[in-house]
Amino acid sequence: TLAFCKRWLDRIGCTKYQMALKDLCDKGAVEAYPPLVDVKGCYTAQFEHTLVLRPTCKEVISRGDDY
């Protein structure tokens, strides 16, 4: 599964998608989650992989044979 947010639809100019999205959620095709929230002034992100940010490199530690 891949995550997405309604904001992306808004950014590309999509309108009138709320009812269709609700229908997909009601039928179980899409699962709704609340927005990610953190301490005010901090950045919050969702990634498909787990990353380790080091001073000189970025390392993907969740990548394996099954992903």
PDB file of N, H, CA, C and O in Angstrom:
ATOM      1  N   THR A   1       0.839  -1.188   0.000  1.00  0.00           N
ATOM      2  CA  THR A   1       0.000   0.000   0.000  1.00  0.00           C
ATOM      3  C   THR A   1       0.877   1.241   0.000  1.00  0.00           C
ATOM      4  O   THR A   1       1.994   1.232   0.517  1.00  0.00           O
ATOM      5  N   LEU A   2       0.361   2.284  -0.576  1.00  0.00           N
ATOM      6  H   LEU A   2      -0.547   2.290  -0.996  1.00  0.00           H
ATOM      7  CA  LEU A   2       1.072   3.550  -0.607  1.00  0.00           C
ATOM      8  C   LEU A   2       0.220   4.631   0.027  1.00  0.00           C
ATOM      9  O   LEU A   2      -0.998   4.668  -0.149  1.00  0.00           O
ATOM     10  N   ALA A   3       0.865   5.489   0.750  1.00  0.00           N
ATOM     11  H   ALA A   3       1.854   5.459   0.893  1.00  0.00           H
ATOM     12  CA  ALA A   3       0.151   6.593   1.398  1.00  0.00           C
ATOM     13  C   ALA A   3       0.023   7.772   0.442  1.00  0.00           C
ATOM     14  O   ALA A   3       0.891   8.004  -0.400  1.00  0.00           O
ATOM     15  N   PHE A   4      -1.058   8.500   0.583  1.00  0.00           N
ATOM     16  H   PHE A   4      -1.763   8.311   1.266  1.00  0.00           H
ATOM     17  CA  PHE A   4      -1.216   9.774  -0.121  1.00  0.00           C
ATOM     18  C   PHE A   4      -2.092  10.662   0.735  1.00  0.00           C
ATOM     19  O   PHE A   4      -2.703  10.204   1.700  1.00  0.00           O
ATOM     20  N   CYS A   5      -2.149  11.930   0.379  1.00  0.00           N
ATOM     21  H   CYS A   5      -1.652  12.302  -0.405  1.00  0.00           H
ATOM     22  CA  CYS A   5      -2.985  12.850   1.149  1.00  0.00           C
ATOM     23  C   CYS A   5      -3.842  13.692   0.208  1.00  0.00           C
ATOM     24  O   CYS A   5      -3.490  13.922  -0.949  1.00  0.00           O
ATOM     25  N   LYS A   6      -4.973  14.143   0.737  1.00  0.00           N
ATOM     26  H   LYS A   6      -5.259  13.957   1.677  1.00  0.00           H
ATOM     27  CA  LYS A   6      -5.899  14.958  -0.050  1.00  0.00           C
ATOM     28  C   LYS A   6      -5.239  16.236  -0.543  1.00  0.00           C
ATOM     29  O   LYS A   6      -5.622  16.765  -1.586  1.00  0.00           O
ATOM     30  N   ARG A   7      -4.268  16.730   0.180  1.00  0.00           N
ATOM     31  H   ARG A   7      -3.957  16.300   1.027  1.00  0.00           H
ATOM     32  CA  ARG A   7      -3.562  17.953  -0.211  1.00  0.00           C
ATOM     33  C   ARG A   7      -2.958  17.814  -1.606  1.00  0.00           C
ATOM     34  O   ARG A   7      -2.928  18.783  -2.364  1.00  0.00           O
ATOM     35  N   TRP A   8      -2.475  16.613  -1.955  1.00  0.00           N
ATOM     36  H   TRP A   8      -2.499  15.826  -1.339  1.00  0.00           H
ATOM     37  CA  TRP A   8      -1.901  16.408  -3.282  1.00  0.00           C
ATOM     38  C   TRP A   8      -2.952  16.614  -4.365  1.00  0.00           C
ATOM     39  O   TRP A   8      -2.654  17.186  -5.413  1.00  0.00           O
ATOM     40  N   LEU A   9      -4.179  16.154  -4.125  1.00  0.00           N
ATOM     41  H   LEU A   9      -4.421  15.689  -3.273  1.00  0.00           H
ATOM     42  CA  LEU A   9      -5.258  16.364  -5.091  1.00  0.00           C
ATOM     43  C   LEU A   9      -5.571  17.848  -5.223  1.00  0.00           C
ATOM     44  O   LEU A   9      -5.803  18.345  -6.325  1.00  0.00           O
ATOM     45  N   ASP A  10      -5.575  18.552  -4.097  1.00  0.00           N
ATOM     46  H   ASP A  10      -5.386  18.148  -3.202  1.00  0.00           H
ATOM     47  CA  ASP A  10      -5.823  19.995  -4.121  1.00  0.00           C
ATOM     48  C   ASP A  10      -4.743  20.724  -4.917  1.00  0.00           C
ATOM     49  O   ASP A  10      -5.050  21.640  -5.681  1.00  0.00           O
ATOM     50  N   ARG A  11      -3.507  20.333  -4.747  1.00  0.00           N
ATOM     51  H   ARG A  11      -3.258  19.589  -4.126  1.00  0.00           H
ATOM     52  CA  ARG A  11      -2.389  21.014  -5.414  1.00  0.00           C
ATOM     53  C   ARG A  11      -2.461  20.908  -6.936  1.00  0.00           C
ATOM     54  O   ARG A  11      -2.044  21.829  -7.639  1.00  0.00           O
ATOM     55  N   ILE A  12      -2.986  19.796  -7.452  1.00  0.00           N
ATOM     56  H   ILE A  12      -3.325  19.048  -6.881  1.00  0.00           H
ATOM     57  CA  ILE A  12      -3.066  19.641  -8.906  1.00  0.00           C
ATOM     58  C   ILE A  12      -4.409  20.099  -9.457  1.00  0.00           C
ATOM     59  O   ILE A  12      -4.713  19.886 -10.631  1.00  0.00           O
ATOM     60  N   GLY A  13      -5.210  20.729  -8.603  1.00  0.00           N
ATOM     61  H   GLY A  13      -4.962  20.902  -7.650  1.00  0.00           H
ATOM     62  CA  GLY A  13      -6.454  21.339  -9.059  1.00  0.00           C
ATOM     63  C   GLY A  13      -7.667  20.428  -9.074  1.00  0.00           C
ATOM     64  O   GLY A  13      -8.699  20.801  -9.633  1.00  0.00           O
ATOM     65  N   CYS A  14      -7.579  19.249  -8.480  1.00  0.00           N
ATOM     66  H   CYS A  14      -6.741  18.946  -8.026  1.00  0.00           H
ATOM     67  CA  CYS A  14      -8.739  18.355  -8.417  1.00  0.00           C
ATOM     68  C   CYS A  14      -9.766  18.929  -7.445  1.00  0.00           C
ATOM     69  O   CYS A  14      -9.423  19.418  -6.368  1.00  0.00           O
ATOM     70  N   THR A  15     -11.012  18.859  -7.843  1.00  0.00           N
ATOM     71  H   THR A  15     -11.291  18.462  -8.717  1.00  0.00           H
ATOM     72  CA  THR A  15     -12.106  19.289  -6.976  1.00  0.00           C
ATOM     73  C   THR A  15     -13.186  18.223  -7.014  1.00  0.00           C
ATOM     74  O   THR A  15     -13.167  17.343  -7.874  1.00  0.00           O
ATOM     75  N   LYS A  16     -14.100  18.299  -6.110  1.00  0.00           N
ATOM     76  H   LYS A  16     -14.116  19.014  -5.411  1.00  0.00           H
ATOM     77  CA  LYS A  16     -15.251  17.389  -6.063  1.00  0.00           C
ATOM     78  C   LYS A  16     -14.837  15.919  -5.965  1.00  0.00           C
ATOM     79  O   LYS A  16     -15.453  15.061  -6.597  1.00  0.00           O
ATOM     80  N   TYR A  17     -13.820  15.628  -5.193  1.00  0.00           N
ATOM     81  H   TYR A  17     -13.320  16.325  -4.679  1.00  0.00           H
ATOM     82  CA  TYR A  17     -13.366  14.253  -5.003  1.00  0.00           C
ATOM     83  C   TYR A  17     -13.790  13.683  -3.655  1.00  0.00           C
ATOM     84  O   TYR A  17     -13.641  12.484  -3.418  1.00  0.00           O
ATOM     85  N   GLN A  18     -14.313  14.521  -2.776  1.00  0.00           N
ATOM     86  H   GLN A  18     -14.435  15.494  -2.969  1.00  0.00           H
ATOM     87  CA  GLN A  18     -14.608  14.106  -1.399  1.00  0.00           C
ATOM     88  C   GLN A  18     -15.584  12.927  -1.339  1.00  0.00           C
ATOM     89  O   GLN A  18     -15.363  11.978  -0.587  1.00  0.00           O
ATOM     90  N   MET A  19     -16.657  12.983  -2.124  1.00  0.00           N
ATOM     91  H   MET A  19     -16.837  13.754  -2.735  1.00  0.00           H
ATOM     92  CA  MET A  19     -17.656  11.902  -2.086  1.00  0.00           C
ATOM     93  C   MET A  19     -17.067  10.595  -2.619  1.00  0.00           C
ATOM     94  O   MET A  19     -17.305   9.530  -2.050  1.00  0.00           O
ATOM     95  N   ALA A  20     -16.304  10.673  -3.705  1.00  0.00           N
ATOM     96  H   ALA A  20     -16.111  11.539  -4.168  1.00  0.00           H
ATOM     97  CA  ALA A  20     -15.691   9.472  -4.270  1.00  0.00           C
ATOM     98  C   ALA A  20     -14.683   8.871  -3.292  1.00  0.00           C
ATOM     99  O   ALA A  20     -14.617   7.652  -3.131  1.00  0.00           O
ATOM    100  N   LEU A  21     -13.906   9.724  -2.646  1.00  0.00           N
ATOM    101  H   LEU A  21     -13.960  10.714  -2.777  1.00  0.00           H
ATOM    102  CA  LEU A  21     -12.925   9.244  -1.673  1.00  0.00           C
ATOM    103  C   LEU A  21     -13.614   8.616  -0.464  1.00  0.00           C
ATOM    104  O   LEU A  21     -13.161   7.593   0.049  1.00  0.00           O
ATOM    105  N   LYS A  22     -14.700   9.223  -0.012  1.00  0.00           N
ATOM    106  H   LYS A  22     -15.069  10.054  -0.428  1.00  0.00           H
ATOM    107  CA  LYS A  22     -15.471   8.658   1.101  1.00  0.00           C
ATOM    108  C   LYS A  22     -16.035   7.294   0.713  1.00  0.00           C
ATOM    109  O   LYS A  22     -16.028   6.365   1.521  1.00  0.00           O
ATOM    110  N   ASP A  23     -16.524   7.170  -0.523  1.00  0.00           N
ATOM    111  H   ASP A  23     -16.530   7.924  -1.180  1.00  0.00           H
ATOM    112  CA  ASP A  23     -17.067   5.897  -0.999  1.00  0.00           C
ATOM    113  C   ASP A  23     -15.984   4.814  -1.005  1.00  0.00           C
ATOM    114  O   ASP A  23     -16.240   3.680  -0.601  1.00  0.00           O
ATOM    115  N   LEU A  24     -14.787   5.157  -1.458  1.00  0.00           N
ATOM    116  H   LEU A  24     -14.579   6.078  -1.787  1.00  0.00           H
ATOM    117  CA  LEU A  24     -13.679   4.196  -1.450  1.00  0.00           C
ATOM    118  C   LEU A  24     -13.321   3.773  -0.029  1.00  0.00           C
ATOM    119  O   LEU A  24     -13.021   2.605   0.218  1.00  0.00           O
ATOM    120  N   CYS A  25     -13.352   4.724   0.905  1.00  0.00           N
ATOM    121  H   CYS A  25     -13.596   5.673   0.704  1.00  0.00           H
ATOM    122  CA  CYS A  25     -13.087   4.403   2.314  1.00  0.00           C
ATOM    123  C   CYS A  25     -14.180   3.497   2.872  1.00  0.00           C
ATOM    124  O   CYS A  25     -13.892   2.519   3.561  1.00  0.00           O
ATOM    125  N   ASP A  26     -15.442   3.829   2.570  1.00  0.00           N
ATOM    126  H   ASP A  26     -15.676   4.623   2.010  1.00  0.00           H
ATOM    127  CA  ASP A  26     -16.567   3.029   3.067  1.00  0.00           C
ATOM    128  C   ASP A  26     -16.515   1.595   2.553  1.00  0.00           C
ATOM    129  O   ASP A  26     -16.913   0.669   3.260  1.00  0.00           O
ATOM    130  N   LYS A  27     -16.024   1.402   1.322  1.00  0.00           N
ATOM    131  H   LYS A  27     -15.701   2.154   0.748  1.00  0.00           H
ATOM    132  CA  LYS A  27     -15.948   0.066   0.719  1.00  0.00           C
ATOM    133  C   LYS A  27     -14.675  -0.680   1.100  1.00  0.00           C
ATOM    134  O   LYS A  27     -14.501  -1.842   0.732  1.00  0.00           O
ATOM    135  N   GLY A  28     -13.782  -0.017   1.837  1.00  0.00           N
ATOM    136  H   GLY A  28     -13.923   0.927   2.136  1.00  0.00           H
ATOM    137  CA  GLY A  28     -12.559  -0.674   2.286  1.00  0.00           C
ATOM    138  C   GLY A  28     -11.436  -0.678   1.267  1.00  0.00           C
ATOM    139  O   GLY A  28     -10.408  -1.316   1.492  1.00  0.00           O
ATOM    140  N   ALA A  29     -11.608   0.022   0.143  1.00  0.00           N
ATOM    141  H   ALA A  29     -12.443   0.541  -0.040  1.00  0.00           H
ATOM    142  CA  ALA A  29     -10.557   0.083  -0.869  1.00  0.00           C
ATOM    143  C   ALA A  29      -9.440   1.037  -0.454  1.00  0.00           C
ATOM    144  O   ALA A  29      -8.289   0.873  -0.860  1.00  0.00           O
ATOM    145  N   VAL A  30      -9.788   2.031   0.356  1.00  0.00           N
ATOM    146  H   VAL A  30     -10.722   2.164   0.686  1.00  0.00           H
ATOM    147  CA  VAL A  30      -8.832   3.013   0.868  1.00  0.00           C
ATOM    148  C   VAL A  30      -9.027   3.089   2.372  1.00  0.00           C
ATOM    149  O   VAL A  30     -10.157   3.090   2.858  1.00  0.00           O
ATOM    150  N   GLU A  31      -7.933   3.151   3.100  1.00  0.00           N
ATOM    151  H   GLU A  31      -7.015   3.149   2.705  1.00  0.00           H
ATOM    152  CA  GLU A  31      -8.018   3.254   4.556  1.00  0.00           C
ATOM    153  C   GLU A  31      -7.611   4.656   4.993  1.00  0.00           C
ATOM    154  O   GLU A  31      -6.532   5.135   4.644  1.00  0.00           O
ATOM    155  N   ALA A  32      -8.467   5.302   5.749  1.00  0.00           N
ATOM    156  H   ALA A  32      -9.343   4.914   6.033  1.00  0.00           H
ATOM    157  CA  ALA A  32      -8.208   6.676   6.202  1.00  0.00           C
ATOM    158  C   ALA A  32      -7.397   6.670   7.498  1.00  0.00           C
ATOM    159  O   ALA A  32      -7.622   5.846   8.384  1.00  0.00           O
ATOM    160  N   TYR A  33      -6.467   7.589   7.585  1.00  0.00           N
ATOM    161  H   TYR A  33      -6.285   8.258   6.865  1.00  0.00           H
ATOM    162  CA  TYR A  33      -5.666   7.789   8.788  1.00  0.00           C
ATOM    163  C   TYR A  33      -5.666   9.275   9.119  1.00  0.00           C
ATOM    164  O   TYR A  33      -5.767  10.102   8.213  1.00  0.00           O
ATOM    165  N   PRO A  34      -5.555   9.633  10.397  1.00  0.00           N
ATOM    166  CA  PRO A  34      -5.476  11.057  10.741  1.00  0.00           C
ATOM    167  C   PRO A  34      -4.142  11.640  10.270  1.00  0.00           C
ATOM    168  O   PRO A  34      -3.182  10.900  10.059  1.00  0.00           O
ATOM    169  N   PRO A  35      -4.081  12.956  10.105  1.00  0.00           N
ATOM    170  CA  PRO A  35      -2.817  13.585   9.695  1.00  0.00           C
ATOM    171  C   PRO A  35      -1.716  13.336  10.723  1.00  0.00           C
ATOM    172  O   PRO A  35      -1.980  13.210  11.919  1.00  0.00           O
ATOM    173  N   LEU A  36      -0.483  13.267  10.236  1.00  0.00           N
ATOM    174  H   LEU A  36      -0.269  13.369   9.265  1.00  0.00           H
ATOM    175  CA  LEU A  36       0.664  13.149  11.134  1.00  0.00           C
ATOM    176  C   LEU A  36       0.851  14.473  11.857  1.00  0.00           C
ATOM    177  O   LEU A  36       0.835  15.533  11.231  1.00  0.00           O
ATOM    178  N   VAL A  37       1.026  14.417  13.161  1.00  0.00           N
ATOM    179  H   VAL A  37       1.039  13.556  13.669  1.00  0.00           H
ATOM    180  CA  VAL A  37       1.170  15.629  13.968  1.00  0.00           C
ATOM    181  C   VAL A  37       2.397  15.471  14.862  1.00  0.00           C
ATOM    182  O   VAL A  37       2.687  14.382  15.358  1.00  0.00           O
ATOM    183  N   ASP A  38       3.097  16.555  15.052  1.00  0.00           N
ATOM    184  H   ASP A  38       2.862  17.440  14.649  1.00  0.00           H
ATOM    185  CA  ASP A  38       4.272  16.539  15.912  1.00  0.00           C
ATOM    186  C   ASP A  38       4.299  17.841  16.701  1.00  0.00           C
ATOM    187  O   ASP A  38       3.321  18.588  16.712  1.00  0.00           O
ATOM    188  N   VAL A  39       5.387  18.101  17.340  1.00  0.00           N
ATOM    189  H   VAL A  39       6.182  17.494  17.331  1.00  0.00           H
ATOM    190  CA  VAL A  39       5.557  19.322  18.115  1.00  0.00           C
ATOM    191  C   VAL A  39       5.535  20.519  17.164  1.00  0.00           C
ATOM    192  O   VAL A  39       6.128  20.467  16.087  1.00  0.00           O
ATOM    193  N   LYS A  40       4.861  21.584  17.555  1.00  0.00           N
ATOM    194  H   LYS A  40       4.379  21.626  18.430  1.00  0.00           H
ATOM    195  CA  LYS A  40       4.776  22.777  16.729  1.00  0.00           C
ATOM    196  C   LYS A  40       6.179  23.256  16.348  1.00  0.00           C
ATOM    197  O   LYS A  40       7.062  23.367  17.198  1.00  0.00           O
ATOM    198  N   GLY A  41       6.366  23.533  15.070  1.00  0.00           N
ATOM    199  H   GLY A  41       5.649  23.442  14.379  1.00  0.00           H
ATOM    200  CA  GLY A  41       7.655  24.000  14.574  1.00  0.00           C
ATOM    201  C   GLY A  41       8.571  22.882  14.100  1.00  0.00           C
ATOM    202  O   GLY A  41       9.634  23.149  13.540  1.00  0.00           O
ATOM    203  N   CYS A  42       8.172  21.631  14.317  1.00  0.00           N
ATOM    204  H   CYS A  42       7.309  21.414  14.772  1.00  0.00           H
ATOM    205  CA  CYS A  42       8.972  20.485  13.882  1.00  0.00           C
ATOM    206  C   CYS A  42       8.435  19.959  12.559  1.00  0.00           C
ATOM    207  O   CYS A  42       7.280  20.204  12.208  1.00  0.00           O
ATOM    208  N   TYR A  43       9.262  19.247  11.839  1.00  0.00           N
ATOM    209  H   TYR A  43      10.200  19.048  12.123  1.00  0.00           H
ATOM    210  CA  TYR A  43       8.851  18.604  10.603  1.00  0.00           C
ATOM    211  C   TYR A  43       8.392  17.183  10.902  1.00  0.00           C
ATOM    212  O   TYR A  43       8.984  16.495  11.734  1.00  0.00           O
ATOM    213  N   THR A  44       7.344  16.751  10.226  1.00  0.00           N
ATOM    214  H   THR A  44       6.864  17.310   9.551  1.00  0.00           H
ATOM    215  CA  THR A  44       6.844  15.390  10.342  1.00  0.00           C
ATOM    216  C   THR A  44       6.754  14.819   8.939  1.00  0.00           C
ATOM    217  O   THR A  44       6.304  15.504   8.021  1.00  0.00           O
ATOM    218  N   ALA A  45       7.174  13.576   8.759  1.00  0.00           N
ATOM    219  H   ALA A  45       7.540  13.019   9.505  1.00  0.00           H
ATOM    220  CA  ALA A  45       7.147  12.968   7.434  1.00  0.00           C
ATOM    221  C   ALA A  45       6.810  11.494   7.540  1.00  0.00           C
ATOM    222  O   ALA A  45       6.972  10.876   8.592  1.00  0.00           O
ATOM    223  N   GLN A  46       6.340  10.943   6.431  1.00  0.00           N
ATOM    224  H   GLN A  46       6.209  11.446   5.576  1.00  0.00           H
ATOM    225  CA  GLN A  46       6.053   9.517   6.331  1.00  0.00           C
ATOM    226  C   GLN A  46       6.842   9.003   5.141  1.00  0.00           C
ATOM    227  O   GLN A  46       6.781   9.593   4.062  1.00  0.00           O
ATOM    228  N   PHE A  47       7.575   7.924   5.314  1.00  0.00           N
ATOM    229  H   PHE A  47       7.624   7.445   6.191  1.00  0.00           H
ATOM    230  CA  PHE A  47       8.374   7.351   4.251  1.00  0.00           C
ATOM    231  C   PHE A  47       8.031   5.880   4.091  1.00  0.00           C
ATOM    232  O   PHE A  47       7.538   5.238   5.019  1.00  0.00           O
ATOM    233  N   GLU A  48       8.298   5.357   2.904  1.00  0.00           N
ATOM    234  H   GLU A  48       8.698   5.878   2.151  1.00  0.00           H
ATOM    235  CA  GLU A  48       8.098   3.936   2.646  1.00  0.00           C
ATOM    236  C   GLU A  48       9.294   3.115   3.108  1.00  0.00           C
ATOM    237  O   GLU A  48       9.206   1.889   3.175  1.00  0.00           O
ATOM    238  N   HIS A  49      10.394   3.754   3.424  1.00  0.00           N
ATOM    239  H   HIS A  49      10.467   4.750   3.370  1.00  0.00           H
ATOM    240  CA  HIS A  49      11.585   3.080   3.921  1.00  0.00           C
ATOM    241  C   HIS A  49      12.034   3.744   5.215  1.00  0.00           C
ATOM    242  O   HIS A  49      11.664   4.882   5.506  1.00  0.00           O
ATOM    243  N   THR A  50      12.831   3.021   5.982  1.00  0.00           N
ATOM    244  H   THR A  50      13.132   2.097   5.745  1.00  0.00           H
ATOM    245  CA  THR A  50      13.447   3.593   7.174  1.00  0.00           C
ATOM    246  C   THR A  50      14.829   4.095   6.782  1.00  0.00           C
ATOM    247  O   THR A  50      15.634   3.351   6.221  1.00  0.00           O
ATOM    248  N   LEU A  51      15.095   5.355   7.079  1.00  0.00           N
ATOM    249  H   LEU A  51      14.441   5.959   7.534  1.00  0.00           H
ATOM    250  CA  LEU A  51      16.360   5.982   6.708  1.00  0.00           C
ATOM    251  C   LEU A  51      17.162   6.340   7.949  1.00  0.00           C
ATOM    252  O   LEU A  51      16.605   6.688   8.990  1.00  0.00           O
ATOM    253  N   VAL A  52      18.478   6.249   7.819  1.00  0.00           N
ATOM    254  H   VAL A  52      18.930   5.966   6.973  1.00  0.00           H
ATOM    255  CA  VAL A  52      19.384   6.768   8.835  1.00  0.00           C
ATOM    256  C   VAL A  52      20.139   7.915   8.166  1.00  0.00           C
ATOM    257  O   VAL A  52      20.842   7.714   7.176  1.00  0.00           O
ATOM    258  N   LEU A  53      19.985   9.113   8.716  1.00  0.00           N
ATOM    259  H   LEU A  53      19.414   9.276   9.520  1.00  0.00           H
ATOM    260  CA  LEU A  53      20.675  10.279   8.170  1.00  0.00           C
ATOM    261  C   LEU A  53      21.961  10.488   8.952  1.00  0.00           C
ATOM    262  O   LEU A  53      21.937  10.812  10.139  1.00  0.00           O
ATOM    263  N   ARG A  54      23.075  10.298   8.275  1.00  0.00           N
ATOM    264  H   ARG A  54      23.094  10.035   7.310  1.00  0.00           H
ATOM    265  CA  ARG A  54      24.392  10.466   8.890  1.00  0.00           C
ATOM    266  C   ARG A  54      25.013  11.769   8.367  1.00  0.00           C
ATOM    267  O   ARG A  54      24.552  12.308   7.361  1.00  0.00           O
ATOM    268  N   PRO A  55      26.041  12.271   9.029  1.00  0.00           N
ATOM    269  CA  PRO A  55      26.642  13.542   8.586  1.00  0.00           C
ATOM    270  C   PRO A  55      27.133  13.523   7.134  1.00  0.00           C
ATOM    271  O   PRO A  55      27.099  14.552   6.459  1.00  0.00           O
ATOM    272  N   THR A  56      27.584  12.373   6.656  1.00  0.00           N
ATOM    273  H   THR A  56      27.612  11.538   7.205  1.00  0.00           H
ATOM    274  CA  THR A  56      28.158  12.321   5.301  1.00  0.00           C
ATOM    275  C   THR A  56      27.375  11.464   4.320  1.00  0.00           C
ATOM    276  O   THR A  56      27.743  11.384   3.148  1.00  0.00           O
ATOM    277  N   CYS A  57      26.292  10.814   4.775  1.00  0.00           N
ATOM    278  H   CYS A  57      25.992  10.879   5.727  1.00  0.00           H
ATOM    279  CA  CYS A  57      25.532   9.963   3.855  1.00  0.00           C
ATOM    280  C   CYS A  57      24.141   9.679   4.406  1.00  0.00           C
ATOM    281  O   CYS A  57      23.838   9.956   5.567  1.00  0.00           O
ATOM    282  N   LYS A  58      23.308   9.117   3.537  1.00  0.00           N
ATOM    283  H   LYS A  58      23.555   8.892   2.595  1.00  0.00           H
ATOM    284  CA  LYS A  58      21.977   8.642   3.918  1.00  0.00           C
ATOM    285  C   LYS A  58      21.947   7.138   3.671  1.00  0.00           C
ATOM    286  O   LYS A  58      22.372   6.679   2.611  1.00  0.00           O
ATOM    287  N   GLU A  59      21.454   6.369   4.630  1.00  0.00           N
ATOM    288  H   GLU A  59      21.109   6.742   5.492  1.00  0.00           H
ATOM    289  CA  GLU A  59      21.435   4.917   4.505  1.00  0.00           C
ATOM    290  C   GLU A  59      20.003   4.413   4.631  1.00  0.00           C
ATOM    291  O   GLU A  59      19.309   4.727   5.598  1.00  0.00           O
ATOM    292  N   VAL A  60      19.560   3.619   3.632  1.00  0.00           N
ATOM    293  H   VAL A  60      20.125   3.364   2.847  1.00  0.00           H
ATOM    294  CA  VAL A  60      18.244   2.994   3.684  1.00  0.00           C
ATOM    295  C   VAL A  60      18.421   1.655   4.377  1.00  0.00           C
ATOM    296  O   VAL A  60      19.095   0.766   3.856  1.00  0.00           O
ATOM    297  N   ILE A  61      17.807   1.504   5.572  1.00  0.00           N
ATOM    298  H   ILE A  61      17.260   2.226   5.995  1.00  0.00           H
ATOM    299  CA  ILE A  61      18.016   0.266   6.328  1.00  0.00           C
ATOM    300  C   ILE A  61      16.835  -0.690   6.228  1.00  0.00           C
ATOM    301  O   ILE A  61      16.915  -1.808   6.737  1.00  0.00           O
ATOM    302  N   SER A  62      15.743  -0.286   5.589  1.00  0.00           N
ATOM    303  H   SER A  62      15.678   0.622   5.175  1.00  0.00           H
ATOM    304  CA  SER A  62      14.583  -1.173   5.480  1.00  0.00           C
ATOM    305  C   SER A  62      14.545  -1.909   4.149  1.00  0.00           C
ATOM    306  O   SER A  62      13.687  -2.771   3.956  1.00  0.00           O
ATOM    307  N   ARG A  63      15.434  -1.602   3.240  1.00  0.00           N
ATOM    308  H   ARG A  63      16.131  -0.902   3.396  1.00  0.00           H
ATOM    309  CA  ARG A  63      15.421  -2.237   1.931  1.00  0.00           C
ATOM    310  C   ARG A  63      16.010  -3.638   2.038  1.00  0.00           C
ATOM    311  O   ARG A  63      17.054  -3.841   2.657  1.00  0.00           O
ATOM    312  N   GLY A  64      15.329  -4.593   1.429  1.00  0.00           N
ATOM    313  H   GLY A  64      14.480  -4.427   0.926  1.00  0.00           H
ATOM    314  CA  GLY A  64      15.812  -5.962   1.460  1.00  0.00           C
ATOM    315  C   GLY A  64      15.332  -6.716   0.235  1.00  0.00           C
ATOM    316  O   GLY A  64      14.815  -6.109  -0.703  1.00  0.00           O
ATOM    317  N   ASP A  65      15.495  -8.019   0.230  1.00  0.00           N
ATOM    318  H   ASP A  65      15.915  -8.512   0.992  1.00  0.00           H
ATOM    319  CA  ASP A  65      15.097  -8.841  -0.908  1.00  0.00           C
ATOM    320  C   ASP A  65      13.594  -8.825  -1.147  1.00  0.00           C
ATOM    321  O   ASP A  65      13.138  -9.017  -2.274  1.00  0.00           O
ATOM    322  N   ASP A  66      12.823  -8.597  -0.084  1.00  0.00           N
ATOM    323  H   ASP A  66      13.194  -8.441   0.832  1.00  0.00           H
ATOM    324  CA  ASP A  66      11.367  -8.654  -0.201  1.00  0.00           C
ATOM    325  C   ASP A  66      10.746  -7.285  -0.451  1.00  0.00           C
ATOM    326  O   ASP A  66       9.519  -7.179  -0.466  1.00  0.00           O
ATOM    327  N   TYR A  67      11.525  -6.250  -0.645  1.00  0.00           N
ATOM    328  H   TYR A  67      12.521  -6.336  -0.633  1.00  0.00           H
ATOM    329  CA  TYR A  67      10.954  -4.910  -0.826  1.00  0.00           C
ATOM    330  C   TYR A  67      11.491  -4.270  -2.068  1.00  0.00           C
ATOM    331  O   TYR A  67      11.126  -3.139  -2.387  1.00  0.00           O
TER     332      TYR A  67
END
